[in-house]
Amino acid sequence: MDLNEITAKISDVISSGADFDNTVKFDFGDIGKLFIDGANSAVSNDDGDADATISVDFDDFKKLAQGQMDPMMAFMQGKLKVSGDMSVAMKLQGLFSSMS
C-alpha cells in the first residue's frame, strides 16, 4: 500500500461519516504527508497547519492502519511522536479501527 492508496482509503472513511471533526497531519518524512480535515471531510497530501501533527515511519503507519500495531504501544515505544493537541491524536483510534 502506498501513500496514494492510503490517502484514498482514509478519504473514503472520512467521507462516509467518520466521527472525526479535527485536523491532523501525519508526517512520513521523505515519503510525504497525509492531511486529514475531518470538519470538511477532506483528505490530502498537503502540508497545512493542523490541530495535531504525528510523526511516524510510513511502514509503522501501515501497521497501525491495518491493526497490526497498537497506537498506544507505538507512542510508548517512541515510534509515533505527537505535537499539538494530544486529545486529537487519541480520537484517531476510532478512525484506524474503521480502516482495518
N, C-alpha and C positions, 0 to 999 in steps of 0.2 A: 504494500500500500504506500503510495507516495503522497506528497503534500496536497496535490490537486484532488486526489480521491478522498482524503480525509476532510478537506475543505468542503467538498460536495456532500459528504455524509453528514457532517455537522450542520451544514446548511439545511439539509432535509429534516434533521431532528429539531432544529430551531424553528423552522417554518411550520412544523406540524404541531406547534403549540407547546413546546417545552416550557416549563416553569422557570425561566431564567430571564430577568429583565435588566441585567447589568452589562457592563463592557469588560471584557478580559482579553488580554493579548498573551499568546504563547510565543515565546522567543526560542527558536530552534537553532540559533547561531547561524552558521553559513547556509543551512538548509532554507531558512526563511522564517516568516512569521505567520501566525494564524490569529486574526482579529474577530472576535465574536461580539456583536452588538445585539444583545437579547431584546432590548426595548424596541428596536426597529426590525427585528427578525432578519438581521443581515450578518453574513459571514464573508470575510475576505482575507486576503494576504497582505493587507495594508499595515503600515506601522503607525498607528494612531495612539493618542492618549487613552488609557483605559483605567478603570477602577482598580484593577489588579493586573500585574504582569507576572507571568510564570515562566521561568527559565528552566528548560528541560531538554535533555538529549532527545532527538527525534525518535530513535529506537525505543527509548523508555516511554515516550508519549504513546507510541503504537501499542505497547504492552498495557499501558493504563487504559487506552481506548477499547482494547479487546478484553479487558477484565483479567488480564494475566498478572497485573501488578496492582497492589493496594496503594491508593494515593497517599494515605497517611504514612504507610511504611516508606514510600518513596521520599516523602518530605523528611521523615525522621532520619533517613539514611543520607540525606543531602543530594539525592538525585533530582530533586524538584525544589526550586527556590522561588519564593513568593515575595514580591514587593508590592506595596499598596495595601488595599483592603483585604485582609485575610478572610473576612466573612464571605466575600465574593468568591474566593477560591474554594471555600467549603461548599458552596452551592453547586459547584461543578460535579460533585459526586453523582448527583441525580442525572446530570447530562451524560456522564460516562456510562451509567447503567443503561441509559436509553440507546447507546451506541453498540453495546456488546451483545 
